[in-house]
Amino acid sequence: MTATTETTTTAPEALHAPVIDWFDGCARDLPWRRPEAGAWGVMVSEFMLQQTPVNRVLPVYEQWMTRWPRPANLADEAPGEAVRAWGRLGYPRRALRLHAAAVAIQERHNGDVPRRHAQLLALPGIGEYTAAAVASFAYGQRHPVLDTNVRRVYARAISGTEFPPGATTAAERRIARELLPDDDDTAARWAAASMELGALVCTSRNPSCHACPIAQQCAWRQAGSPAYEGPPRRGQTYAGTDRQVRGRLLAVLREADGPVPQAALDQVWDEPVQRARALDGLVSDGLVEPLADGVYRLPGA
């Protein structure tokens, strides 16, 4: 099997059982996996976990679910309160999208997270991955769930490459469909198990191949674990970027009891052009609301 192989010669059933058995014994006890989390808890976790590690999400998730245990509870609040509660998770537009989704759930579905994939996909801020994840993890349905961890497992075990392409390809979607078990319950377990395998064992750096339940079937190992031959994989920078400035501006607004004058925001960053650009971006994204006389607040707060 070469690094360009797009489909597997291993029977999917030979992968399902060992990975699901491993998951049954090794899966982390995460609050959104517990029955009491419900579909809303699953949805909140999926929004928060995008580009954010579990250890950072856990405390914010717990606080969020205590304050807003149902979509209606969040929908009744100003969107700025969602941004405030998001804290330092990063990418705060996710908070606005989650608030918008809660409003839509309240208006369209009587406050219950919809079961149907198409209805989930129609909610604000929900794309193909999140719709499939909620349908699978919350409702036990049969959908291919392709996040970064799953894509890495498939790249190595099936395609024989160390890393997947930069963006999800048609070939990856085809592999995901081919590997999907036939019945709903097994398919949902497979989705969760393959994701956990990528998060804990088949990691980006220093994978624990000795602990992998499908190491003997892995095309990448069979090929001698060849090094990645694609474009350079650059890590994200943060220090000195507009993202850092935006974060500092939002921190001041989150911690304030009311509107914040421009002079207070000017203290967070010395370079005025970059500071103004970051503030304008926050306003444009709907994360900050300008008031009269150079005063700002979180939206609706």
Backbone hydrogen bonds, N-H to C=O, Kabsch-Sander energy under -0.5 kcal/mol:
donor,donor_aa,acceptor,acceptor_aa,energy
5,T,2,T,-1.5
14,A,11,A,-1.8
15,L,11,A,-0.6
15,L,12,P,-1.6
16,H,12,P,-2.1
17,A,13,E,-1.3
19,V,15,L,-1.8
20,I,16,H,-2.8
21,D,17,A,-2.7
22,W,18,P,-2.2
23,F,19,V,-2.4
24,D,20,I,-2.3
25,G,21,D,-1.2
25,G,22,W,-0.5
26,C,22,W,-2.1
27,A,23,F,-2.2
30,L,28,R,-1.3
33,R,30,L,-2.1
34,R,31,P,-1.0
37,A,34,R,-1.9
38,G,34,R,-0.5
38,G,35,P,-1.0
41,G,37,A,-1.7
42,V,38,G,-1.9
43,M,39,A,-2.6
44,V,40,W,-2.8
45,S,41,G,-2.2
46,E,42,V,-2.2
47,F,43,M,-2.1
48,M,44,V,-2.3
49,L,45,S,-2.5
50,Q,46,E,-0.5
50,Q,47,F,-0.7
51,Q,49,L,-0.5
52,T,49,L,-1.5
56,R,53,P,-0.9
57,V,53,P,-1.5
58,L,54,V,-2.4
60,V,56,R,-0.7
61,Y,57,V,-3.1
62,E,58,L,-2.3
63,Q,59,P,-2.0
64,W,60,V,-2.7
65,M,61,Y,-2.8
66,T,62,E,-1.7
67,R,63,Q,-2.1
68,W,64,W,-3.4
73,N,70,R,-0.8
74,L,70,R,-1.2
75,A,71,P,-2.8
76,D,72,A,-1.7
77,E,74,L,-1.7
80,G,299,P,-2.5
81,E,78,A,-1.6
82,A,78,A,-0.8
82,A,79,P,-0.6
83,V,79,P,-1.7
84,R,80,G,-2.3
85,A,81,E,-2.5
86,W,82,A,-1.4
87,G,83,V,-0.6
87,G,84,R,-1.1
89,L,86,W,-1.4
94,R,91,Y,-2.1
95,A,92,P,-1.3
96,L,92,P,-1.1
97,R,93,R,-2.3
98,L,94,R,-2.5
99,H,95,A,-2.2
100,A,96,L,-2.5
101,A,97,R,-2.4
102,A,98,L,-2.2
103,V,99,H,-2.3
104,A,100,A,-2.3
105,I,101,A,-2.5
106,Q,102,A,-2.2
107,E,103,V,-2.4
108,R,104,A,-3.2
109,H,105,I,-1.9
111,G,105,I,-2.0
112,D,109,H,-1.9
120,L,116,R,-2.3
121,L,117,H,-2.6
122,A,118,A,-1.1
123,L,120,L,-1.6
126,I,123,L,-1.5
127,G,125,G,-0.6
131,A,127,G,-2.5
132,A,128,E,-2.2
133,A,129,Y,-2.8
134,V,130,T,-2.7
135,A,131,A,-2.3
136,S,132,A,-2.2
137,F,133,A,-3.3
138,A,134,V,-2.1
139,Y,134,V,-0.9
139,Y,135,A,-0.6
140,G,136,S,-1.4
141,Q,135,A,-1.9
143,H,141,Q,-0.9
146,L,144,P,-0.6
147,D,145,V,-0.7
151,R,147,D,-2.6
152,R,148,T,-1.8
153,V,149,N,-2.0
154,Y,150,V,-2.6
155,A,151,R,-2.4
156,R,152,R,-2.1
157,A,153,V,-3.0
158,I,154,Y,-2.1
159,S,154,Y,-1.9
160,G,155,A,-0.6
160,G,156,R,-0.5
161,T,155,A,-2.6
173,R,169,T,-1.9
174,R,170,A,-2.2
175,I,171,A,-2.3
176,A,172,E,-2.6
177,R,173,R,-2.2
178,E,174,R,-2.4
179,L,175,I,-2.2
180,L,176,A,-0.7
180,L,177,R,-0.7
187,A,183,D,-2.3
188,A,184,D,-2.6
189,R,185,D,-2.1
190,W,186,T,-2.7
191,A,187,A,-2.2
192,A,188,A,-2.0
193,A,189,R,-2.9
194,S,190,W,-2.9
195,M,191,A,-1.5
196,E,192,A,-2.2
197,L,193,A,-2.3
198,G,194,S,-1.6
199,A,195,M,-1.7
200,L,196,E,-2.4
201,V,197,L,-2.3
202,C,197,L,-2.9
203,T,201,V,-1.8
208,S,201,V,-2.3
209,C,207,P,-1.5
211,A,208,S,-1.8
212,C,209,C,-1.3
215,A,212,C,-1.3
217,Q,214,I,-0.9
218,C,214,I,-0.7
218,C,215,A,-0.8
219,A,157,A,-1.6
220,W,156,R,-1.9
222,Q,218,C,-2.3
223,A,219,A,-1.4
224,G,221,R,-1.8
225,S,220,W,-2.9
234,R,232,P,-0.9
241,T,238,Y,-2.1
244,Q,238,Y,-0.6
245,V,241,T,-1.7
246,R,242,D,-3.1
247,G,243,R,-2.3
248,R,244,Q,-2.0
249,L,245,V,-2.4
250,L,246,R,-2.7
251,A,247,G,-2.0
252,V,248,R,-1.6
253,L,249,L,-1.8
254,R,250,L,-2.9
255,E,251,A,-1.9
256,A,252,V,-0.8
260,V,296,Y,-3.6
262,Q,294,G,-2.2
264,A,261,P,-1.0
265,L,261,P,-1.4
266,D,262,Q,-2.2
267,Q,264,A,-0.8
268,V,265,L,-1.5
269,W,266,D,-0.6
275,R,271,E,-2.2
276,A,272,P,-2.6
277,R,273,V,-2.3
278,A,274,Q,-2.5
279,L,275,R,-2.3
280,D,276,A,-2.7
281,G,277,R,-2.2
282,L,278,A,-2.0
283,V,279,L,-2.2
284,S,280,D,-2.7
285,D,281,G,-2.2
286,G,283,V,-1.3
287,L,282,L,-2.1
288,V,282,L,-1.2
289,E,297,R,-3.6
291,L,295,V,-3.8
294,G,291,L,-0.6
295,V,291,L,-0.5
296,Y,260,V,-2.9
297,R,289,E,-1.8
301,A,298,L,-1.9
